[in-house]
Amino acid sequence: MAALSVASARSARAEAQRLRADSQGLKVAVRANLRVATAKKARAESMAARVCSVAPATSPWSRLEWVREDEALSRVLVPVD
């Protein structure tokens, strides 16, 4: 009976060590993912701030306001007098 208890205790100890190692690996992965997500969020927020900071300009063809300048539109649309 004692041999089973010692064997099961060793097995439980080994399993606990394995679980600790696995959890440490997961913590490292979570921290890395958090750093990446934080950097991506900061880039997205700065891009959104730049897009929103452009003052609306009135269109030369109508009274509609453009939220941002579009280079493709400036190449395609030309003022007609």
C-alpha positions in Angstrom: 0.0 0.0 0.0 2.8 2.4 0.8 4.4 1.8 -2.6 1.3 2.9 -4.4 1.1 6.1 -2.3 4.7 7.0 -3.1 4.3 6.3 -6.8 1.1 8.3 -6.9 2.7 11.2 -5.0 5.6 11.2 -7.5 3.2 11.1 -10.4 1.2 14.0 -8.9 4.4 16.0 -8.4 5.5 15.4 -11.9 2.1 16.4 -13.3 2.1 19.6 -11.1 5.6 20.5 -12.5 4.4 19.9 -16.1 1.3 22.1 -15.5 3.5 24.9 -14.0 5.7 24.8 -17.1 2.7 24.8 -19.4 1.1 27.7 -17.6 4.4 29.7 -17.7 4.6 29.1 -21.5 1.0 30.3 -21.8 1.7 33.4 -19.8 4.6 34.3 -22.0 2.4 33.8 -25.1 -0.3 36.0 -23.7 2.1 38.8 -22.8 3.6 38.7 -26.3 0.1 38.8 -27.9 -0.8 41.7 -25.6 2.2 43.6 -26.8 1.3 43.0 -30.4 -2.3 43.9 -29.9 -1.4 47.1 -28.0 0.9 48.2 -30.8 -1.7 47.5 -33.5 -4.3 49.4 -31.5 -2.0 52.4 -31.0 -1.3 52.4 -34.8 -5.1 52.2 -35.6 -5.9 55.0 -33.1 -3.2 57.3 -34.6 -4.4 56.6 -38.1 -8.0 57.3 -37.1 -6.9 60.5 -35.4 -5.2 61.6 -38.6 -8.2 60.8 -40.7 -10.6 62.6 -38.3 -8.3 65.6 -37.9 -8.6 66.7 -41.5 -11.2 69.4 -41.7 -14.0 68.9 -44.1 -13.6 70.9 -47.3 -16.4 71.9 -49.6 -16.5 70.3 -53.0 -15.9 72.6 -55.9 -18.7 70.9 -57.8 -21.4 71.0 -55.1 -22.1 72.1 -51.5 -21.2 68.6 -50.2 -18.3 68.4 -47.8 -15.4 66.0 -48.3 -14.2 64.4 -45.1 -10.7 63.8 -46.4 -8.8 64.4 -49.6 -8.7 61.6 -52.0 -5.8 61.6 -54.5 -7.7 59.3 -56.8 -10.5 61.9 -57.1 -8.1 64.7 -57.8 -6.7 62.8 -60.7 -10.1 61.9 -62.1 -12.2 64.9 -61.5 -11.2 68.2 -63.1 -13.1 71.5 -62.8 -15.2 72.4 -65.7 -15.7 76.1 -66.4 
